Amino acid sequence: MIARLRVGVPVLYGGTWMAGVSYVEHLARAVAVLPEDERPQLFLIIADGTPESAERVRHMVPCFKGILFIGQNPDQAVRVFGTRGFEYVHVDDLTERVDCVFPGYPELGLPNGIPWIPDLQHKLVPEFCSDEDRAKRDREFAEMVGHAGPVVVSSRASARDIRQFYPDSPADLRVLPFHALPSPTWYEQDPADVQRRYGLPDAFAICCNQFWAHKNHRRLFEAVAILRARGTPLPLVCTGLTHDYRNPGFYGEMEKRIAELGVADLVHVLGFLPRADQIQLLRRALFVVQPSLFEGWNTGVEDGRALGKTMVLSDLDVHREQAPRYGVFFDRNSPEELATKMAGLLPKTKPGPDRRRERRAAAEAQHLAERYARRFCLILMEARAGMNRAAESRRAVPERRLQERIAGLEAMSAELLKAYVRSRFRRLIEQAGPQTRLALFGNGRHTAWLLETLDSLSPRPTIAVILDERAAGAESTRGIPVCTPQPDAIRDIDIVIPSSDVYESLFVDRIRERLGDAVRVWRLYDDLRPGPYPK
């Protein structure tokens, strides 16, 4: 059961990659949304060199079962966390403390790892990476995708890129978008007080990006200058670290560019802020600007979504995939278009907070966080099953006996097939959880038979939608909506199941063609000889 699964969660990449720290926080907060008996036990893993970033997730410690330290110098970590729930563990003994590690990076040297690849920035925009950094990522990512088993990515865009650059990879790519969950403390402060404390004007736009070259601050500052020239000056607040280890002189170049453009009085660079202050400035802002030239799945967009903010986003595929409710897109290479889009929002926006939008966004964030957590649990259960094949084999004995009986028959009886199908679905529910939302692909007699067969199963799987390429208009089958297989149709779907025993392979190909790697495909009849079977 998922509640007995122990998962180690390492703090990522020290203190400079803030998205890695945020990823750990979003994961822990999302899992905490689930009922206690439906979520795994999370253990925060820290090591020599990571206490700085570990301190930034100290407030999340209640979401973890305990803290595991790996390394030689635990004293600093003890000063951060105290001794309650703190345990010193040698890396060789980690398998005794946790069942799996996520994210499991090769450089961490941790066993039982489930890899996460945030993006392939070093392949797609190599000019923003050093030769050393590119070589390092090439080695790590090739190792991660070089083995069969799940590899987590945050977007369909990243999955597509991995398949392009590693076409022979046997890895099972699992798309797991993360989402921000607002804390009740976000709404306890008056954002105008924080705005005044930093000496900011009442009305401003905000960009929450580290000063790294691919974040495209240059075009953003040029757009601010264009607005001034058009007679509509717009103050801009920039938060985020101002140092890039790959390009130490970049921030100095940006300071010089701001002066050259004559917008030093409009651009307010605040640097790295306490998380609480950053949230209040997001609430106060007219709108959020995300001009990046490349992203994997942007944390700032998720923060803005969770607060119901209007956002001006560069036209990256991943930004369109994130699809925030109040998003406006612009050509990422055109400061003129960015200026025009921002100018168009000025008459429509005012300093926040917008309480109505925030309430709606908080409700949506709760739903997204729960869906994120349940998909994560499904990946964990499947990965753990692969790591422990002996236990999987023992659980599968009754099903194997059914397969043996089926293989020995010239003609399959309908009742025996029903028993096999119910057995398969019981295992699916056991691994994925009763809340997993399923879709059937196909709306013919195979689907009708399958729905009838599942009627006697308890708990009954949740069939949320039927996907059919011939669907037209508002259709339903036994009260289940029927629609064409499009990405919007599977927004809340965890697994798609081809319903036909005859055309299962064809259906799998059609699912991949229409939906890509957006969801997991589960083959019901994969272990049987080709049908048809009597129904």
Backbone hydrogen bonds, N-H to C=O, Kabsch-Sander energy under -0.5 kcal/mol:
donor,donor_aa,acceptor,acceptor_aa,energy
4,R,1,M,-1.4
5,L,2,I,-1.4
7,V,5,L,-0.5
7,V,41,Q,-3.2
8,G,100,C,-2.8
9,V,43,F,-3.3
11,V,45,I,-2.3
16,T,13,Y,-0.8
17,W,13,Y,-0.8
18,M,16,T,-1.2
20,G,17,W,-1.0
21,V,17,W,-1.1
22,S,18,M,-2.6
23,Y,19,A,-2.1
24,V,20,G,-1.5
25,E,21,V,-1.8
26,H,22,S,-3.1
27,L,23,Y,-2.2
28,A,24,V,-2.4
29,R,25,E,-2.6
30,A,26,H,-2.1
31,V,27,L,-2.4
32,A,28,A,-1.8
33,V,29,R,-0.5
33,V,30,A,-1.5
34,L,30,A,-0.6
34,L,31,V,-1.3
38,E,35,P,-2.3
39,R,36,E,-1.0
41,Q,5,L,-2.9
42,L,40,P,-0.6
43,F,7,V,-2.8
44,L,66,G,-2.2
45,I,9,V,-2.4
46,I,44,L,-0.5
46,I,68,L,-2.4
48,D,70,I,-1.0
50,T,47,A,-2.4
54,A,50,T,-2.6
55,E,51,P,-2.4
56,R,52,E,-0.6
56,R,53,S,-0.5
57,V,54,A,-1.5
58,R,55,E,-1.2
60,M,57,V,-1.9
61,V,58,R,-1.8
63,C,60,M,-2.3
64,F,61,V,-2.4
65,K,42,L,-4.1
66,G,42,L,-0.8
67,I,85,G,-2.9
68,L,44,L,-3.0
69,F,87,E,-2.9
70,I,46,I,-2.4
76,Q,73,N,-0.5
78,V,74,P,-2.5
79,R,75,D,-2.0
80,V,76,Q,-1.4
81,F,77,A,-2.8
82,G,78,V,-3.0
86,F,83,T,-1.6
87,E,67,I,-2.2
89,V,69,F,-3.0
89,V,87,E,-0.5
93,D,90,H,-1.9
94,L,91,V,-1.2
96,E,93,D,-1.5
97,R,93,D,-0.6
97,R,94,L,-1.4
98,V,94,L,-2.4
99,D,6,R,-2.3
100,C,6,R,-1.4
101,V,112,N,-2.8
102,F,8,G,-2.8
104,G,114,I,-1.8
105,Y,103,P,-0.8
108,L,105,Y,-1.3
109,G,105,Y,-0.6
109,G,106,P,-1.5
110,L,105,Y,-0.7
114,I,101,V,-2.8
117,I,152,V,-2.6
123,K,120,L,-1.4
124,L,120,L,-2.1
125,V,121,Q,-2.7
128,F,125,V,-2.0
129,C,126,P,-2.0
134,R,130,S,-2.6
135,A,131,D,-2.3
136,K,132,E,-2.2
137,R,133,D,-2.5
138,D,134,R,-2.5
139,R,135,A,-2.0
140,E,136,K,-2.3
141,F,137,R,-3.1
142,A,138,D,-2.2
143,E,139,R,-1.8
144,M,140,E,-2.2
145,V,141,F,-2.4
146,G,143,E,-0.6
147,H,144,M,-0.5
149,G,170,P,-0.5
151,V,172,D,-2.1
152,V,115,P,-2.8
153,V,174,R,-2.5
154,S,117,I,-0.6
159,A,155,S,-1.8
160,R,156,R,-2.5
161,D,157,A,-2.0
162,I,158,S,-2.4
163,R,159,A,-2.1
164,Q,160,R,-1.6
165,F,161,D,-2.4
166,Y,162,I,-2.5
169,S,166,Y,-1.9
171,A,145,V,-0.8
172,D,149,G,-2.9
173,L,171,A,-0.9
174,R,151,V,-2.7
175,V,173,L,-0.5
175,V,517,D,-0.5
176,L,153,V,-3.6
176,L,174,R,-0.6
186,W,183,S,-2.1
187,Y,184,P,-1.3
188,E,185,T,-1.3
193,D,190,D,-1.4
194,V,190,D,-1.1
195,Q,191,P,-2.4
196,R,192,A,-2.3
197,R,193,D,-2.0
198,Y,194,V,-1.5
199,G,196,R,-1.6
200,L,195,Q,-2.3
204,F,202,D,-0.5
205,A,235,P,-2.4
206,I,287,F,-1.9
207,C,237,V,-2.7
209,N,207,C,-0.8
209,N,239,T,-1.0
211,F,241,L,-3.0
212,W,210,Q,-2.4
215,K,212,W,-2.1
216,N,213,A,-1.6
220,L,216,N,-1.4
221,F,217,H,-2.8
222,E,218,R,-1.9
223,A,219,R,-2.1
224,V,220,L,-1.9
225,A,221,F,-1.9
226,I,222,E,-2.1
227,L,223,A,-2.3
228,R,224,V,-2.0
229,A,225,A,-2.2
230,R,226,I,-1.7
231,G,228,R,-1.6
232,T,227,L,-2.7
236,L,266,L,-2.9
237,V,205,A,-2.8
238,C,268,H,-2.8
239,T,207,C,-2.1
240,G,271,G,-2.2
245,Y,243,H,-0.5
247,N,244,D,-1.0
250,F,247,N,-2.2
253,E,249,G,-1.7
254,M,250,F,-2.0
255,E,251,Y,-2.5
256,K,252,G,-2.1
257,R,253,E,-2.3
258,I,254,M,-2.5
259,A,255,E,-1.9
260,E,256,K,-2.4
261,L,257,R,-2.1
262,G,258,I,-0.6
262,G,259,A,-1.0
263,V,258,I,-1.9
266,L,263,V,-1.4
267,V,263,V,-1.9
268,H,236,L,-3.3
268,H,266,L,-0.6
269,V,267,V,-0.7
270,L,238,C,-2.9
270,L,268,H,-0.7
271,G,238,C,-0.8
277,D,274,P,-0.5
278,Q,274,P,-2.2
279,I,275,R,-2.3
280,Q,276,A,-1.6
281,L,277,D,-2.1
282,L,278,Q,-2.2
283,R,279,I,-2.2
284,R,280,Q,-1.8
285,A,281,L,-1.7
286,L,204,F,-3.2
288,V,310,T,-2.6
289,V,206,I,-2.8
290,Q,312,V,-3.1
293,L,214,H,-3.3
294,F,214,H,-0.7
302,E,298,N,-1.4
303,D,299,T,-2.3
304,G,300,G,-2.5
305,R,301,V,-2.5
306,A,302,E,-2.3
307,L,303,D,-1.0
307,L,304,G,-0.5
308,G,305,R,-1.4
309,K,304,G,-2.6
311,M,326,Y,-2.3
312,V,288,V,-2.9
313,L,311,M,-0.6
313,L,328,V,-3.5
314,S,290,Q,-2.3
315,D,330,F,-1.6
316,L,314,S,-1.8
320,R,316,L,-2.0
321,E,317,D,-2.1
322,Q,318,V,-2.2
323,A,319,H,-1.8
327,G,324,P,-1.6
328,V,311,M,-2.5
330,F,313,L,-2.0
334,S,331,D,-2.2
338,L,334,S,-2.0
339,A,335,P,-2.5
340,T,336,E,-2.2
341,K,337,E,-2.6
342,M,338,L,-2.4
343,A,339,A,-2.6
344,G,340,T,-2.1
345,L,341,K,-0.8
345,L,342,M,-0.9
346,L,342,M,-1.1
346,L,343,A,-0.6
348,K,345,L,-1.1
349,T,345,L,-1.1
349,T,346,L,-0.6
352,G,284,R,-1.7
355,R,353,P,-0.8
358,E,354,D,-2.5
359,R,355,R,-2.2
360,R,356,R,-1.9
361,A,357,R,-3.0
362,A,358,E,-2.4
363,A,359,R,-1.7
364,E,360,R,-2.0
365,A,361,A,-2.7
366,Q,362,A,-1.9
367,H,363,A,-1.6
368,L,364,E,-2.5
369,A,365,A,-2.7
370,E,366,Q,-2.0
371,R,367,H,-2.2
372,Y,368,L,-2.6
373,A,369,A,-2.5
374,R,370,E,-2.4
375,R,371,R,-2.2
376,F,372,Y,-2.1
377,C,373,A,-2.4
378,L,374,R,-2.0
379,I,375,R,-2.1
380,L,376,F,-2.4
381,M,377,C,-2.5
382,E,378,L,-2.2
383,A,379,I,-2.7
384,R,380,L,-2.9
385,A,381,M,-2.0
386,G,382,E,-1.7
387,M,383,A,-1.8
388,N,384,R,-1.4
392,E,388,N,-1.9
393,S,389,R,-2.6
394,R,390,A,-2.0
395,R,391,A,-2.1
396,A,392,E,-1.5
397,V,394,R,-1.1
400,R,396,A,-2.6
401,R,397,V,-2.4
402,L,398,P,-1.7
403,Q,399,E,-2.3
404,E,400,R,-2.7
405,R,401,R,-2.3
406,I,402,L,-2.6
407,A,403,Q,-2.9
408,G,404,E,-1.5
409,L,406,I,-1.4
417,L,413,S,-2.0
418,K,414,A,-2.2
419,A,415,E,-2.2
420,Y,416,L,-2.1
421,V,417,L,-2.7
422,R,418,K,-2.6
423,S,419,A,-2.1
424,R,420,Y,-2.4
425,F,421,V,-2.3
426,R,422,R,-2.4
427,R,423,S,-1.9
428,L,424,R,-2.0
429,I,425,F,-2.6
430,E,426,R,-2.4
431,Q,427,R,-2.3
432,A,428,L,-3.1
433,G,429,I,-2.4
436,T,433,G,-1.6
438,L,436,T,-0.5
438,L,462,T,-2.9
439,A,495,I,-1.9
440,L,465,V,-1.7
441,F,497,I,-2.5
442,G,440,L,-0.6
442,G,467,L,-3.6
448,A,444,G,-2.0
449,W,445,R,-2.4
450,L,446,H,-2.3
451,L,447,T,-2.6
452,E,448,A,-1.9
453,T,449,W,-2.3
454,L,450,L,-1.9
455,D,451,L,-0.6
455,D,452,E,-0.9
456,S,453,T,-0.7
457,L,454,L,-1.6
462,T,436,T,-0.7
463,I,461,P,-1.0
464,A,438,L,-2.6
464,A,462,T,-1.0
465,V,438,L,-1.0
466,I,481,P,-2.6
467,L,440,L,-3.4
468,D,466,I,-0.5
468,D,483,C,-2.3
471,A,468,D,-1.8
475,E,473,G,-1.2
475,E,482,V,-0.8
477,T,480,I,-2.4
480,I,477,T,-1.9
482,V,475,E,-2.0
483,C,466,I,-2.3
486,Q,484,T,-1.4
489,A,486,Q,-1.2
490,I,486,Q,-0.7
490,I,487,P,-1.1
491,R,488,D,-1.2
493,I,490,I,-1.5
494,D,437,R,-2.6
495,I,437,R,-1.4
496,V,520,R,-2.9
497,I,439,A,-3.1
499,S,441,F,-1.9
507,F,503,Y,-3.0
508,V,504,E,-2.5
509,D,505,S,-2.0
510,R,506,L,-2.2
511,I,507,F,-2.6
512,R,508,V,-2.3
513,E,509,D,-2.1
514,R,510,R,-2.5
515,L,511,I,-3.2
516,G,512,R,-1.6
518,A,515,L,-1.5
520,R,494,D,-1.4
522,W,496,V,-2.3
523,R,521,V,-0.5
524,L,522,W,-0.8
526,D,523,R,-0.7
528,L,525,Y,-1.7
531,G,501,D,-1.2
